[in-house]
Amino acid sequence: MPLGTLDRTAPPLFNQGPSALSKLIFFSALALFLMVADARFNLVQPVRTAVGAVLYPIQWLALKPVQLAVGGGRYLEDLQTAQANEAEARKALALQSERASQADTLAQENARLRTMLELRQVTQTPGRVAEVLYDTADPYTRKLVIDQGLTHGITPGSPVIDENGVLGQVTQVQPFTSEITLVIDRDLSIPVQNTRTGARSVAFGDASAHGGGLELRFMGANSDVQEGDLLTTSGVDGVYPPGLPVAKVDRIERRADSAFARIHCVPMGRVSSARYVLVLAPTGTPPVPKPAPVAPAANPPAKKKGDKADKAGAKGEKSDKPADPRKEKRTP
């Protein structure tokens, strides 16, 4: 078939049907009808429900990435805020703990100082409060170093006490510090008296391997000493005031092969944890006399050669004195 004979017109299948204007008018009227019917009679509600139920999984899946992104951002912000609040809370808690510990420490120190002052009022002995700086480095002695020395009036041999009892004695004094030998040192001894029986004895620092206590020596095996007896200073040495608590009897060992008993005692003072101590003046120290007022200088004695002249002068002075007017006779 030659090319010029082909029909160039559209086939009847695509050329038939309503026009575009008629379609626009029809669908506009249908939309208006459906809107009015849905507003008046809810005719499209079942269709809307069915379509919503069918499309809900698709909506849920479509919203999940957005929700995850928003939730992740909020989670990170909340996490940062929670971490910052936790750090601030920890700082505040540490500060409160420090303040609480300081308050407890101050309360304990105040209680010790009050007790020490009450003990000072009981002893009626002058003294000075000092702070313990450190323990000596010698492992074979039990000594402390305090922050008071010669410039503060501390003298060697002064007794040292705390709020519980006797701690020791000042053995070395420097210009600004002093060294205290504790009662548990093996080289220190202190006269004591049993408050229950009144018996006097001498307590020595425990020289055993364990240490940390005192020992009553030269006490007979049949001596009246019981566990729990309180030992106080007797005051016979002229150093410690009488009546200060020293130790308490802890253990008594009586042996058949020995005439003496081994009596172990526990010190009453805080020998291992003292912070503040009271340094007393030794009871045997005489009081410092006050300087007497300077009297006016008397007239020097006259020389022997001028005795007669002085007597003559004295007679002349007597003669020069006016007569008593009461002895003169009044003329009528």
C-alpha positions as CSV (number, residue, x, y, z in Angstrom):
1,M,0.0,0.0,0.0
2,P,1.4,3.3,-0.9
3,L,2.2,5.7,1.9
4,G,-0.1,8.5,0.6
5,T,-3.1,6.4,0.9
6,L,-2.8,6.0,4.8
7,D,-5.6,7.7,6.9
8,R,-4.0,10.2,9.3
9,T,-7.1,10.8,11.5
10,A,-7.5,9.4,15.0
11,P,-9.3,6.1,15.4
12,P,-12.8,6.2,16.6
13,L,-11.9,4.6,20.0
14,F,-10.0,7.7,21.2
15,N,-12.2,10.2,19.5
16,Q,-15.4,9.3,21.3
17,G,-16.5,10.2,24.9
18,P,-17.5,13.3,26.9
19,S,-15.5,16.4,26.6
20,A,-13.1,17.9,29.2
21,L,-15.6,20.6,30.1
22,S,-18.3,18.2,30.8
23,K,-16.0,16.1,32.9
24,L,-15.0,19.2,35.0
25,I,-18.6,20.1,35.5
26,F,-19.6,16.5,36.5
27,F,-16.8,16.0,39.0
28,S,-17.3,19.5,40.5
29,A,-21.0,18.7,41.0
30,L,-20.1,15.3,42.4
31,A,-17.6,16.8,44.8
32,L,-20.1,19.5,45.9
33,F,-22.8,16.8,46.4
34,L,-20.5,14.6,48.4
35,M,-19.5,17.6,50.6
36,V,-23.1,18.6,51.3
37,A,-24.1,15.0,51.8
38,D,-21.2,14.3,54.2
39,A,-21.9,17.5,56.1
40,R,-25.7,16.7,56.3
41,F,-25.9,13.0,56.5
42,N,-22.3,11.7,57.1
43,L,-22.5,9.5,54.1
44,V,-18.8,9.3,53.5
45,Q,-17.9,8.5,57.1
46,P,-17.7,4.7,56.6
47,V,-15.5,5.3,53.6
48,R,-13.3,7.6,55.5
49,T,-13.0,5.1,58.4
50,A,-12.1,2.3,56.0
51,V,-9.5,4.4,54.2
52,G,-8.0,5.6,57.5
53,A,-7.8,2.0,58.7
54,V,-6.1,0.9,55.5
55,L,-3.6,3.9,55.5
56,Y,-2.8,3.8,59.3
57,P,0.2,1.3,58.9
58,I,1.6,3.4,56.1
59,Q,1.2,6.6,58.2
60,W,2.8,4.9,61.3
61,L,5.8,3.7,59.2
62,A,6.1,7.2,57.6
63,L,6.1,9.0,61.0
64,K,8.6,6.7,62.7
65,P,11.7,8.2,61.3
66,V,10.5,11.7,62.3
67,Q,9.6,10.5,65.8
68,L,13.0,8.7,66.1
69,A,14.9,11.8,65.1
70,V,12.9,14.1,67.5
71,G,13.1,11.5,70.3
72,G,16.8,11.0,69.8
73,G,17.4,14.7,70.0
74,R,15.3,15.1,73.2
75,Y,17.0,12.0,74.7
76,L,20.5,13.5,74.1
77,E,19.4,16.9,75.6
78,D,17.8,15.2,78.6
79,L,20.9,13.0,79.0
80,Q,23.2,16.1,79.0
81,T,20.9,17.9,81.4
82,A,20.7,14.8,83.7
83,Q,24.5,14.5,83.7
84,A,25.0,18.2,84.5
85,N,22.5,18.0,87.3
86,E,24.2,14.9,88.6
87,A,27.6,16.6,88.6
88,E,26.2,19.6,90.4
89,A,24.4,17.3,92.9
90,R,27.7,15.4,93.5
91,K,29.6,18.7,94.1
92,A,26.9,19.9,96.5
93,L,26.9,16.6,98.3
94,A,30.7,16.6,98.6
95,L,30.6,20.2,99.9
96,Q,27.9,19.3,102.4
97,S,29.8,16.2,103.5
98,E,32.9,18.3,104.0
99,R,31.0,20.8,106.0
100,A,29.3,18.1,108.0
101,S,32.7,16.5,108.8
102,Q,34.2,19.9,109.7
103,A,31.2,20.6,112.0
104,D,31.6,17.2,113.7
105,T,35.3,17.8,114.1
106,L,34.7,21.2,115.5
107,A,32.1,19.9,117.9
108,Q,34.4,17.2,119.1
109,E,37.3,19.7,119.6
110,N,35.0,22.1,121.4
111,A,33.8,19.2,123.7
112,R,37.4,18.3,124.4
113,L,38.4,21.9,125.1
114,R,35.4,22.4,127.4
115,T,36.3,19.2,129.3
116,M,39.9,20.3,129.5
117,L,38.9,23.7,130.9
118,E,36.7,22.0,133.4
119,L,39.6,19.8,134.5
120,R,41.7,22.9,134.7
121,Q,39.2,24.5,137.0
122,V,39.2,21.4,139.2
123,T,43.0,21.2,139.4
124,Q,43.4,24.9,140.2
125,T,46.8,24.8,138.5
126,P,47.9,27.4,135.9
127,G,48.5,26.0,132.5
128,R,48.4,26.7,128.7
129,V,46.5,25.0,125.9
130,A,48.8,23.7,123.1
131,E,48.2,21.8,119.9
132,V,50.0,18.6,119.0
133,L,52.1,19.1,115.8
134,Y,53.4,15.5,115.2
135,D,54.8,12.4,116.7
136,T,58.5,11.9,117.0
137,A,60.2,9.7,114.4
138,D,62.0,7.5,116.9
139,P,60.3,4.1,116.9
140,Y,61.7,3.2,120.4
141,T,60.1,6.2,122.2
142,R,56.6,7.5,122.6
143,K,56.8,11.3,122.4
144,L,54.9,14.2,121.0
145,V,55.8,17.7,119.8
146,I,53.5,20.6,120.6
147,D,53.5,24.2,119.3
148,Q,54.5,25.9,122.6
149,G,58.0,26.6,123.8
150,L,60.2,28.8,125.8
151,T,58.7,31.9,124.3
152,H,55.3,30.8,125.6
153,G,56.5,30.1,129.1
154,I,56.8,26.3,128.9
155,T,59.4,24.9,131.3
156,P,61.0,21.4,131.4
157,G,59.2,19.0,133.7
158,S,55.8,20.5,133.2
159,P,53.0,17.9,133.4
160,V,50.7,17.5,130.4
161,I,47.1,16.4,130.5
162,D,44.1,16.2,128.2
163,E,40.4,16.0,128.8
164,N,40.6,12.4,130.0
165,G,43.7,12.4,132.2
166,V,47.5,12.6,132.3
167,L,49.4,12.3,129.0
168,G,53.0,12.7,130.1
169,Q,55.6,15.3,130.9
170,V,57.6,18.0,129.0
171,T,61.2,16.7,128.7
172,Q,62.7,19.0,126.1
173,V,61.9,22.6,125.4
174,Q,62.8,24.6,122.3
175,P,62.2,28.3,121.6
176,F,58.9,27.6,119.8
177,T,58.2,23.9,120.3
178,S,58.3,21.4,123.1
179,E,58.7,17.6,123.3
180,I,56.4,15.6,125.5
181,T,57.3,12.1,126.8
182,L,54.1,10.1,127.1
183,V,53.2,8.0,130.2
184,I,53.5,4.9,128.1
185,D,57.2,5.5,127.3
186,R,59.5,3.0,129.0
187,D,61.7,5.8,130.4
188,L,58.9,7.7,132.2
189,S,57.6,6.9,135.7
190,I,54.8,8.6,137.6
191,P,53.8,8.3,141.3
192,V,50.2,7.1,141.5
193,Q,47.6,6.3,144.1
194,N,44.8,3.7,144.1
195,T,41.5,5.6,144.6
196,R,39.9,2.5,146.1
197,T,42.5,1.6,148.7
198,G,44.6,4.7,148.9
199,A,47.8,2.7,148.4
200,R,50.7,4.6,146.7
201,S,52.9,3.1,144.0
202,V,54.8,4.0,140.9
203,A,53.6,3.4,137.4
204,F,56.2,2.9,134.6
205,G,55.8,2.8,130.9
206,D,55.2,-0.7,129.6
207,A,58.6,-1.8,128.1
208,S,57.1,-5.0,126.6
209,A,57.0,-5.7,122.9
210,H,53.4,-4.7,122.7
211,G,53.7,-1.4,124.6
212,G,50.9,1.1,124.7
213,G,50.2,0.8,128.5
214,L,51.6,1.2,131.9
215,E,52.9,-1.2,134.5
216,L,52.8,-1.1,138.3
217,R,56.1,-2.5,139.6
218,F,57.3,-3.6,143.0
219,M,53.8,-4.5,144.1
220,G,53.5,-7.6,146.2
221,A,51.7,-10.7,145.0
222,N,49.2,-10.4,147.8
223,S,48.7,-6.6,147.4
224,D,45.1,-5.4,147.3
225,V,44.8,-4.5,143.7
226,Q,41.8,-5.4,141.5
227,E,41.0,-5.1,137.9
228,G,39.2,-1.9,137.1
229,D,40.9,0.1,139.9
230,L,41.5,3.8,139.0
231,L,45.0,5.2,139.5
232,T,45.4,8.9,140.0
233,T,48.4,11.1,140.7
234,S,49.5,11.1,144.3
235,G,51.3,14.5,144.2
236,V,54.2,13.3,146.3
237,D,56.7,14.1,143.5
238,G,56.0,17.8,143.4
239,V,55.4,17.7,139.7
240,Y,51.9,16.4,139.1
241,P,48.9,17.9,140.9
242,P,47.2,15.2,143.1
243,G,44.0,13.6,141.9
244,L,44.5,13.6,138.1
245,P,43.4,10.3,136.5
246,V,46.4,8.4,135.1
247,A,45.4,4.8,134.3
248,K,43.0,1.9,135.0
249,V,44.1,-1.6,136.1
250,D,43.5,-3.9,133.2
251,R,45.2,-7.2,134.0
252,I,47.0,-8.7,137.0
253,E,49.4,-11.6,136.8
254,R,50.4,-13.3,140.1
255,R,53.1,-16.0,139.8
256,A,54.0,-18.5,142.4
257,D,57.7,-18.2,141.6
258,S,57.8,-14.4,142.1
259,A,57.2,-12.3,145.1
260,F,55.9,-9.4,143.0
261,A,52.8,-9.3,140.8
262,R,52.8,-8.0,137.2
263,I,50.0,-5.4,137.0
264,H,49.2,-4.0,133.5
265,C,47.3,-0.7,133.2
266,V,45.5,1.2,130.4
267,P,46.2,4.9,130.3
268,M,43.2,7.2,130.7
269,G,44.6,9.9,128.4
270,R,44.4,9.8,124.6
271,V,48.0,8.9,124.2
272,S,47.6,7.9,120.5
273,S,45.1,10.4,119.2
274,A,45.6,13.6,121.3
275,R,45.0,16.8,119.3
276,Y,45.0,19.5,122.1
277,V,46.7,19.2,125.4
278,L,47.0,21.3,128.5
279,V,50.5,22.0,129.9
280,L,50.4,22.7,133.6
281,A,53.0,24.3,135.8
282,P,54.8,21.9,138.1
283,T,53.4,22.0,141.6
284,G,56.9,22.3,143.1
285,T,57.7,25.4,141.1
286,P,57.8,28.4,143.6
287,P,55.7,31.3,142.6
288,V,57.5,34.3,141.1
289,P,57.7,37.0,143.7
290,K,56.4,40.4,142.7
291,P,59.0,43.2,142.9
292,A,58.7,45.2,146.0
293,P,58.1,49.0,145.7
294,V,61.3,51.0,145.9
295,A,61.4,52.9,149.3
296,P,62.8,56.4,149.4
297,A,66.5,56.6,150.3
298,A,67.1,57.4,154.0
299,N,69.6,60.1,155.1
300,P,73.1,58.7,155.3
301,P,74.5,58.4,158.8
302,A,76.7,61.3,160.0
303,K,80.4,60.8,160.2
304,K,82.0,60.3,163.6
305,K,84.0,63.5,163.3
306,G,80.9,65.5,162.8
307,D,78.8,63.9,165.6
308,K,79.4,66.7,168.0
309,A,78.7,69.4,165.4
310,D,75.5,67.6,164.5
311,K,74.4,67.5,168.1
312,A,75.1,71.1,168.5
313,G,73.2,71.9,165.4
314,A,70.3,69.8,166.6
315,K,70.3,71.8,169.9
316,G,70.3,75.0,167.9
317,E,67.4,73.8,165.8
318,K,65.5,73.0,169.0
319,S,66.2,76.5,170.3
320,D,65.1,78.1,167.1
321,K,61.6,76.4,167.2
322,P,58.8,78.8,168.3
323,A,57.3,78.2,171.7
324,D,54.0,76.6,172.1
325,P,51.3,79.3,172.2
326,R,49.2,77.2,174.6
327,K,52.0,77.4,177.2
328,E,52.3,81.2,177.0
329,K,50.5,83.2,179.7
330,R,47.8,85.4,178.5
331,T,47.8,89.0,180.0
332,P,44.5,90.2,181.4
